[in-house]
Amino acid sequence: MSVETMKNTTPRRMRVRRFITDRYAYRAQPDYLSELITLGVIVLTAFWSMFVLASAMAGTLK
């Protein structure tokens, strides 16, 4: 019996699900350090501007 004549007994839905889970399970893990540094810079910039604005307003209220 050749491979071409053998009937596939696995349902298509199960094969698609297995393909997707295997694809994402064994992919290379990305480097999160650059994303973490970028997020830190954004948060630091946002808070720094709030502190500068608050100190400027506190100085003008005196």
PDB file of N, CA, C and O in Angstrom:
ATOM      1  N   MET A   1       0.852  -1.175   0.000  1.00  0.00           N
ATOM      2  CA  MET A   1       0.000   0.000   0.000  1.00  0.00           C
ATOM      3  C   MET A   1       0.897   1.237   0.000  1.00  0.00           C
ATOM      4  O   MET A   1       1.782   1.357   0.848  1.00  0.00           O
ATOM      5  N   SER A   2       0.682   2.138  -0.922  1.00  0.00           N
ATOM      6  CA  SER A   2       1.519   3.336  -0.999  1.00  0.00           C
ATOM      7  C   SER A   2       0.939   4.438  -0.122  1.00  0.00           C
ATOM      8  O   SER A   2      -0.194   4.356   0.352  1.00  0.00           O
ATOM      9  N   VAL A   3       1.737   5.450   0.073  1.00  0.00           N
ATOM     10  CA  VAL A   3       1.331   6.572   0.913  1.00  0.00           C
ATOM     11  C   VAL A   3       0.187   7.343   0.273  1.00  0.00           C
ATOM     12  O   VAL A   3      -0.677   7.856   0.984  1.00  0.00           O
ATOM     13  N   GLU A   4       0.162   7.437  -1.040  1.00  0.00           N
ATOM     14  CA  GLU A   4      -0.879   8.195  -1.726  1.00  0.00           C
ATOM     15  C   GLU A   4      -2.253   7.557  -1.579  1.00  0.00           C
ATOM     16  O   GLU A   4      -3.262   8.263  -1.571  1.00  0.00           O
ATOM     17  N   THR A   5      -2.310   6.242  -1.465  1.00  0.00           N
ATOM     18  CA  THR A   5      -3.601   5.565  -1.396  1.00  0.00           C
ATOM     19  C   THR A   5      -4.115   5.398   0.031  1.00  0.00           C
ATOM     20  O   THR A   5      -5.267   5.010   0.222  1.00  0.00           O
ATOM     21  N   MET A   6      -3.301   5.679   1.020  1.00  0.00           N
ATOM     22  CA  MET A   6      -3.748   5.545   2.410  1.00  0.00           C
ATOM     23  C   MET A   6      -4.722   6.666   2.760  1.00  0.00           C
ATOM     24  O   MET A   6      -4.524   7.820   2.381  1.00  0.00           O
ATOM     25  N   LYS A   7      -5.766   6.309   3.482  1.00  0.00           N
ATOM     26  CA  LYS A   7      -6.770   7.288   3.876  1.00  0.00           C
ATOM     27  C   LYS A   7      -6.322   7.962   5.174  1.00  0.00           C
ATOM     28  O   LYS A   7      -5.850   7.302   6.100  1.00  0.00           O
ATOM     29  N   ASN A   8      -6.475   9.273   5.225  1.00  0.00           N
ATOM     30  CA  ASN A   8      -6.118  10.016   6.424  1.00  0.00           C
ATOM     31  C   ASN A   8      -7.280   9.917   7.404  1.00  0.00           C
ATOM     32  O   ASN A   8      -8.404  10.297   7.077  1.00  0.00           O
ATOM     33  N   THR A   9      -7.013   9.407   8.605  1.00  0.00           N
ATOM     34  CA  THR A   9      -8.082   9.215   9.587  1.00  0.00           C
ATOM     35  C   THR A   9      -8.181  10.370  10.577  1.00  0.00           C
ATOM     36  O   THR A   9      -9.128  10.428  11.361  1.00  0.00           O
ATOM     37  N   THR A  10      -7.236  11.274  10.552  1.00  0.00           N
ATOM     38  CA  THR A  10      -7.278  12.415  11.458  1.00  0.00           C
ATOM     39  C   THR A  10      -8.173  13.499  10.863  1.00  0.00           C
ATOM     40  O   THR A  10      -7.992  13.885   9.709  1.00  0.00           O
ATOM     41  N   PRO A  11      -9.137  13.992  11.641  1.00  0.00           N
ATOM     42  CA  PRO A  11     -10.006  15.049  11.114  1.00  0.00           C
ATOM     43  C   PRO A  11      -9.222  16.316  10.778  1.00  0.00           C
ATOM     44  O   PRO A  11      -8.207  16.629  11.401  1.00  0.00           O
ATOM     45  N   ARG A  12      -9.718  17.020   9.792  1.00  0.00           N
ATOM     46  CA  ARG A  12      -9.040  18.236   9.326  1.00  0.00           C
ATOM     47  C   ARG A  12      -8.933  19.274  10.447  1.00  0.00           C
ATOM     48  O   ARG A  12      -7.904  19.933  10.591  1.00  0.00           O
ATOM     49  N   ARG A  13      -9.995  19.415  11.232  1.00  0.00           N
ATOM     50  CA  ARG A  13      -9.996  20.391  12.325  1.00  0.00           C
ATOM     51  C   ARG A  13      -8.872  20.096  13.329  1.00  0.00           C
ATOM     52  O   ARG A  13      -8.208  21.014  13.811  1.00  0.00           O
ATOM     53  N   MET A  14      -8.666  18.815  13.638  1.00  0.00           N
ATOM     54  CA  MET A  14      -7.621  18.438  14.574  1.00  0.00           C
ATOM     55  C   MET A  14      -6.232  18.685  13.974  1.00  0.00           C
ATOM     56  O   MET A  14      -5.315  19.104  14.680  1.00  0.00           O
ATOM     57  N   ARG A  15      -6.081  18.427  12.682  1.00  0.00           N
ATOM     58  CA  ARG A  15      -4.788  18.674  12.036  1.00  0.00           C
ATOM     59  C   ARG A  15      -4.452  20.159  12.017  1.00  0.00           C
ATOM     60  O   ARG A  15      -3.306  20.539  12.254  1.00  0.00           O
ATOM     61  N   VAL A  16      -5.453  21.007  11.736  1.00  0.00           N
ATOM     62  CA  VAL A  16      -5.219  22.454  11.728  1.00  0.00           C
ATOM     63  C   VAL A  16      -4.861  22.934  13.126  1.00  0.00           C
ATOM     64  O   VAL A  16      -3.935  23.727  13.300  1.00  0.00           O
ATOM     65  N   ARG A  17      -5.596  22.452  14.122  1.00  0.00           N
ATOM     66  CA  ARG A  17      -5.313  22.859  15.507  1.00  0.00           C
ATOM     67  C   ARG A  17      -3.907  22.432  15.926  1.00  0.00           C
ATOM     68  O   ARG A  17      -3.183  23.208  16.551  1.00  0.00           O
ATOM     69  N   ARG A  18      -3.521  21.214  15.589  1.00  0.00           N
ATOM     70  CA  ARG A  18      -2.188  20.726  15.939  1.00  0.00           C
ATOM     71  C   ARG A  18      -1.100  21.530  15.231  1.00  0.00           C
ATOM     72  O   ARG A  18      -0.054  21.815  15.815  1.00  0.00           O
ATOM     73  N   PHE A  19      -1.349  21.895  13.972  1.00  0.00           N
ATOM     74  CA  PHE A  19      -0.382  22.700  13.229  1.00  0.00           C
ATOM     75  C   PHE A  19      -0.183  24.058  13.899  1.00  0.00           C
ATOM     76  O   PHE A  19       0.950  24.512  14.062  1.00  0.00           O
ATOM     77  N   ILE A  20      -1.285  24.708  14.288  1.00  0.00           N
ATOM     78  CA  ILE A  20      -1.185  26.040  14.897  1.00  0.00           C
ATOM     79  C   ILE A  20      -0.511  25.969  16.261  1.00  0.00           C
ATOM     80  O   ILE A  20       0.359  26.788  16.560  1.00  0.00           O
ATOM     81  N   THR A  21      -0.898  25.002  17.094  1.00  0.00           N
ATOM     82  CA  THR A  21      -0.292  24.922  18.427  1.00  0.00           C
ATOM     83  C   THR A  21       1.184  24.556  18.343  1.00  0.00           C
ATOM     84  O   THR A  21       1.995  25.101  19.092  1.00  0.00           O
ATOM     85  N   ASP A  22       1.544  23.648  17.450  1.00  0.00           N
ATOM     86  CA  ASP A  22       2.960  23.298  17.305  1.00  0.00           C
ATOM     87  C   ASP A  22       3.769  24.466  16.760  1.00  0.00           C
ATOM     88  O   ASP A  22       4.920  24.670  17.146  1.00  0.00           O
ATOM     89  N   ARG A  23       3.170  25.214  15.877  1.00  0.00           N
ATOM     90  CA  ARG A  23       3.888  26.352  15.292  1.00  0.00           C
ATOM     91  C   ARG A  23       4.210  27.396  16.356  1.00  0.00           C
ATOM     92  O   ARG A  23       5.324  27.920  16.388  1.00  0.00           O
ATOM     93  N   TYR A  24       3.258  27.703  17.221  1.00  0.00           N
ATOM     94  CA  TYR A  24       3.488  28.722  18.231  1.00  0.00           C
ATOM     95  C   TYR A  24       4.195  28.183  19.467  1.00  0.00           C
ATOM     96  O   TYR A  24       4.779  28.956  20.226  1.00  0.00           O
ATOM     97  N   ALA A  25       4.155  26.883  19.682  1.00  0.00           N
ATOM     98  CA  ALA A  25       4.819  26.316  20.851  1.00  0.00           C
ATOM     99  C   ALA A  25       6.329  26.257  20.671  1.00  0.00           C
ATOM    100  O   ALA A  25       7.073  26.397  21.642  1.00  0.00           O
ATOM    101  N   TYR A  26       6.787  26.054  19.453  1.00  0.00           N
ATOM    102  CA  TYR A  26       8.214  25.857  19.226  1.00  0.00           C
ATOM    103  C   TYR A  26       8.887  27.023  18.520  1.00  0.00           C
ATOM    104  O   TYR A  26      10.016  26.885  18.049  1.00  0.00           O
ATOM    105  N   ARG A  27       8.226  28.154  18.436  1.00  0.00           N
ATOM    106  CA  ARG A  27       8.872  29.298  17.781  1.00  0.00           C
ATOM    107  C   ARG A  27       9.900  29.914  18.719  1.00  0.00           C
ATOM    108  O   ARG A  27       9.859  29.701  19.930  1.00  0.00           O
ATOM    109  N   ALA A  28      10.799  30.663  18.158  1.00  0.00           N
ATOM    110  CA  ALA A  28      11.855  31.301  18.943  1.00  0.00           C
ATOM    111  C   ALA A  28      11.243  32.384  19.822  1.00  0.00           C
ATOM    112  O   ALA A  28      10.384  33.150  19.387  1.00  0.00           O
ATOM    113  N   GLN A  29      11.700  32.430  21.054  1.00  0.00           N
ATOM    114  CA  GLN A  29      11.199  33.436  21.985  1.00  0.00           C
ATOM    115  C   GLN A  29      11.845  34.776  21.670  1.00  0.00           C
ATOM    116  O   GLN A  29      13.067  34.851  21.541  1.00  0.00           O
ATOM    117  N   PRO A  30      11.051  35.835  21.542  1.00  0.00           N
ATOM    118  CA  PRO A  30      11.625  37.146  21.228  1.00  0.00           C
ATOM    119  C   PRO A  30      12.345  37.741  22.433  1.00  0.00           C
ATOM    120  O   PRO A  30      12.142  37.310  23.568  1.00  0.00           O
ATOM    121  N   ASP A  31      13.171  38.716  22.176  1.00  0.00           N
ATOM    122  CA  ASP A  31      13.909  39.391  23.234  1.00  0.00           C
ATOM    123  C   ASP A  31      13.029  40.503  23.801  1.00  0.00           C
ATOM    124  O   ASP A  31      12.703  41.466  23.108  1.00  0.00           O
ATOM    125  N   TYR A  32      12.654  40.357  25.061  1.00  0.00           N
ATOM    126  CA  TYR A  32      11.752  41.320  25.679  1.00  0.00           C
ATOM    127  C   TYR A  32      12.488  42.488  26.314  1.00  0.00           C
ATOM    128  O   TYR A  32      11.847  43.449  26.739  1.00  0.00           O
ATOM    129  N   LEU A  33      13.802  42.438  26.391  1.00  0.00           N
ATOM    130  CA  LEU A  33      14.557  43.497  27.056  1.00  0.00           C
ATOM    131  C   LEU A  33      14.395  44.828  26.337  1.00  0.00           C
ATOM    132  O   LEU A  33      14.225  45.857  26.991  1.00  0.00           O
ATOM    133  N   SER A  34      14.441  44.835  25.026  1.00  0.00           N
ATOM    134  CA  SER A  34      14.288  46.091  24.291  1.00  0.00           C
ATOM    135  C   SER A  34      12.894  46.677  24.490  1.00  0.00           C
ATOM    136  O   SER A  34      12.745  47.893  24.616  1.00  0.00           O
ATOM    137  N   GLU A  35      11.873  45.823  24.520  1.00  0.00           N
ATOM    138  CA  GLU A  35      10.517  46.312  24.754  1.00  0.00           C
ATOM    139  C   GLU A  35      10.366  46.845  26.172  1.00  0.00           C
ATOM    140  O   GLU A  35       9.678  47.843  26.387  1.00  0.00           O
ATOM    141  N   LEU A  36      10.997  46.195  27.136  1.00  0.00           N
ATOM    142  CA  LEU A  36      10.931  46.647  28.527  1.00  0.00           C
ATOM    143  C   LEU A  36      11.631  47.989  28.703  1.00  0.00           C
ATOM    144  O   LEU A  36      11.135  48.853  29.427  1.00  0.00           O
ATOM    145  N   ILE A  37      12.766  48.171  28.057  1.00  0.00           N
ATOM    146  CA  ILE A  37      13.487  49.445  28.133  1.00  0.00           C
ATOM    147  C   ILE A  37      12.664  50.553  27.482  1.00  0.00           C
ATOM    148  O   ILE A  37      12.588  51.659  28.017  1.00  0.00           O
ATOM    149  N   THR A  38      12.055  50.273  26.347  1.00  0.00           N
ATOM    150  CA  THR A  38      11.216  51.270  25.675  1.00  0.00           C
ATOM    151  C   THR A  38      10.027  51.663  26.541  1.00  0.00           C
ATOM    152  O   THR A  38       9.698  52.845  26.640  1.00  0.00           O
ATOM    153  N   LEU A  39       9.385  50.696  27.164  1.00  0.00           N
ATOM    154  CA  LEU A  39       8.271  50.989  28.066  1.00  0.00           C
ATOM    155  C   LEU A  39       8.742  51.823  29.254  1.00  0.00           C
ATOM    156  O   LEU A  39       8.048  52.750  29.671  1.00  0.00           O
ATOM    157  N   GLY A  40       9.910  51.503  29.799  1.00  0.00           N
ATOM    158  CA  GLY A  40      10.453  52.279  30.911  1.00  0.00           C
ATOM    159  C   GLY A  40      10.722  53.723  30.529  1.00  0.00           C
ATOM    160  O   GLY A  40      10.450  54.634  31.310  1.00  0.00           O
ATOM    161  N   VAL A  41      11.254  53.938  29.338  1.00  0.00           N
ATOM    162  CA  VAL A  41      11.521  55.309  28.877  1.00  0.00           C
ATOM    163  C   VAL A  41      10.214  56.077  28.705  1.00  0.00           C
ATOM    164  O   VAL A  41      10.136  57.253  29.061  1.00  0.00           O
ATOM    165  N   ILE A  42       9.196  55.428  28.168  1.00  0.00           N
ATOM    166  CA  ILE A  42       7.899  56.092  27.988  1.00  0.00           C
ATOM    167  C   ILE A  42       7.287  56.452  29.336  1.00  0.00           C
ATOM    168  O   ILE A  42       6.807  57.571  29.518  1.00  0.00           O
ATOM    169  N   VAL A  43       7.300  55.524  30.274  1.00  0.00           N
ATOM    170  CA  VAL A  43       6.729  55.783  31.602  1.00  0.00           C
ATOM    171  C   VAL A  43       7.522  56.859  32.320  1.00  0.00           C
ATOM    172  O   VAL A  43       6.934  57.742  32.944  1.00  0.00           O
ATOM    173  N   LEU A  44       8.844  56.804  32.245  1.00  0.00           N
ATOM    174  CA  LEU A  44       9.684  57.811  32.896  1.00  0.00           C
ATOM    175  C   LEU A  44       9.431  59.194  32.304  1.00  0.00           C
ATOM    176  O   LEU A  44       9.357  60.176  33.043  1.00  0.00           O
ATOM    177  N   THR A  45       9.300  59.280  31.004  1.00  0.00           N
ATOM    178  CA  THR A  45       9.021  60.566  30.356  1.00  0.00           C
ATOM    179  C   THR A  45       7.664  61.116  30.787  1.00  0.00           C
ATOM    180  O   THR A  45       7.529  62.313  31.040  1.00  0.00           O
ATOM    181  N   ALA A  46       6.672  60.254  30.871  1.00  0.00           N
ATOM    182  CA  ALA A  46       5.330  60.698  31.274  1.00  0.00           C
ATOM    183  C   ALA A  46       5.334  61.196  32.715  1.00  0.00           C
ATOM    184  O   ALA A  46       4.789  62.262  33.000  1.00  0.00           O
ATOM    185  N   PHE A  47       5.940  60.441  33.622  1.00  0.00           N
ATOM    186  CA  PHE A  47       5.958  60.859  35.027  1.00  0.00           C
ATOM    187  C   PHE A  47       6.848  62.071  35.241  1.00  0.00           C
ATOM    188  O   PHE A  47       6.531  62.932  36.061  1.00  0.00           O
ATOM    189  N   TRP A  48       7.961  62.152  34.513  1.00  0.00           N
ATOM    190  CA  TRP A  48       8.858  63.301  34.657  1.00  0.00           C
ATOM    191  C   TRP A  48       8.142  64.596  34.274  1.00  0.00           C
ATOM    192  O   TRP A  48       8.278  65.612  34.956  1.00  0.00           O
ATOM    193  N   SER A  49       7.383  64.552  33.183  1.00  0.00           N
ATOM    194  CA  SER A  49       6.655  65.757  32.769  1.00  0.00           C
ATOM    195  C   SER A  49       5.580  66.127  33.787  1.00  0.00           C
ATOM    196  O   SER A  49       5.322  67.311  34.004  1.00  0.00           O
ATOM    197  N   MET A  50       4.950  65.138  34.413  1.00  0.00           N
ATOM    198  CA  MET A  50       3.959  65.437  35.452  1.00  0.00           C
ATOM    199  C   MET A  50       4.613  66.072  36.672  1.00  0.00           C
ATOM    200  O   MET A  50       4.065  67.017  37.239  1.00  0.00           O
ATOM    201  N   PHE A  51       5.768  65.573  37.082  1.00  0.00           N
ATOM    202  CA  PHE A  51       6.468  66.139  38.240  1.00  0.00           C
ATOM    203  C   PHE A  51       6.955  67.555  37.956  1.00  0.00           C
ATOM    204  O   PHE A  51       6.875  68.419  38.829  1.00  0.00           O
ATOM    205  N   VAL A  52       7.454  67.802  36.762  1.00  0.00           N
ATOM    206  CA  VAL A  52       7.911  69.148  36.404  1.00  0.00           C
ATOM    207  C   VAL A  52       6.730  70.114  36.397  1.00  0.00           C
ATOM    208  O   VAL A  52       6.842  71.234  36.895  1.00  0.00           O
ATOM    209  N   LEU A  53       5.616  69.694  35.844  1.00  0.00           N
ATOM    210  CA  LEU A  53       4.422  70.538  35.827  1.00  0.00           C
ATOM    211  C   LEU A  53       3.910  70.792  37.243  1.00  0.00           C
ATOM    212  O   LEU A  53       3.520  71.916  37.562  1.00  0.00           O
ATOM    213  N   ALA A  54       3.904  69.777  38.088  1.00  0.00           N
ATOM    214  CA  ALA A  54       3.437  69.942  39.465  1.00  0.00           C
ATOM    215  C   ALA A  54       4.352  70.873  40.246  1.00  0.00           C
ATOM    216  O   ALA A  54       3.872  71.709  41.012  1.00  0.00           O
ATOM    217  N   SER A  55       5.658  70.740  40.065  1.00  0.00           N
ATOM    218  CA  SER A  55       6.576  71.626  40.790  1.00  0.00           C
ATOM    219  C   SER A  55       6.482  73.053  40.269  1.00  0.00           C
ATOM    220  O   SER A  55       6.630  73.997  41.045  1.00  0.00           O
ATOM    221  N   ALA A  56       6.242  73.230  38.987  1.00  0.00           N
ATOM    222  CA  ALA A  56       6.076  74.573  38.434  1.00  0.00           C
ATOM    223  C   ALA A  56       4.798  75.217  38.964  1.00  0.00           C
ATOM    224  O   ALA A  56       4.775  76.408  39.273  1.00  0.00           O
ATOM    225  N   MET A  57       3.751  74.432  39.066  1.00  0.00           N
ATOM    226  CA  MET A  57       2.499  74.971  39.602  1.00  0.00           C
ATOM    227  C   MET A  57       2.622  75.261  41.091  1.00  0.00           C
ATOM    228  O   MET A  57       2.053  76.239  41.578  1.00  0.00           O
ATOM    229  N   ALA A  58       3.351  74.434  41.815  1.00  0.00           N
ATOM    230  CA  ALA A  58       3.541  74.671  43.244  1.00  0.00           C
ATOM    231  C   ALA A  58       4.370  75.931  43.464  1.00  0.00           C
ATOM    232  O   ALA A  58       4.155  76.649  44.440  1.00  0.00           O
ATOM    233  N   GLY A  59       5.304  76.202  42.577  1.00  0.00           N
ATOM    234  CA  GLY A  59       6.121  77.410  42.699  1.00  0.00           C
ATOM    235  C   GLY A  59       5.341  78.660  42.375  1.00  0.00           C
ATOM    236  O   GLY A  59       5.614  79.716  42.946  1.00  0.00           O
ATOM    237  N   THR A  60       4.393  78.577  41.489  1.00  0.00           N
ATOM    238  CA  THR A  60       3.612  79.762  41.121  1.00  0.00           C
ATOM    239  C   THR A  60       2.498  80.038  42.112  1.00  0.00           C
ATOM    240  O   THR A  60       1.998  81.160  42.177  1.00  0.00           O
ATOM    241  N   LEU A  61       2.100  79.037  42.884  1.00  0.00           N
ATOM    242  CA  LEU A  61       1.020  79.247  43.846  1.00  0.00           C
ATOM    243  C   LEU A  61       1.505  79.930  45.119  1.00  0.00           C
ATOM    244  O   LEU A  61       0.686  80.446  45.880  1.00  0.00           O
ATOM    245  N   LYS A  62       2.792  79.947  45.368  1.00  0.00           N
ATOM    246  CA  LYS A  62       3.315  80.562  46.602  1.00  0.00           C
ATOM    247  C   LYS A  62       3.273  82.058  46.550  1.00  0.00           C
ATOM    248  O   LYS A  62       3.676  82.720  47.506  1.00  0.00           O
TER     249      LYS A  62
END
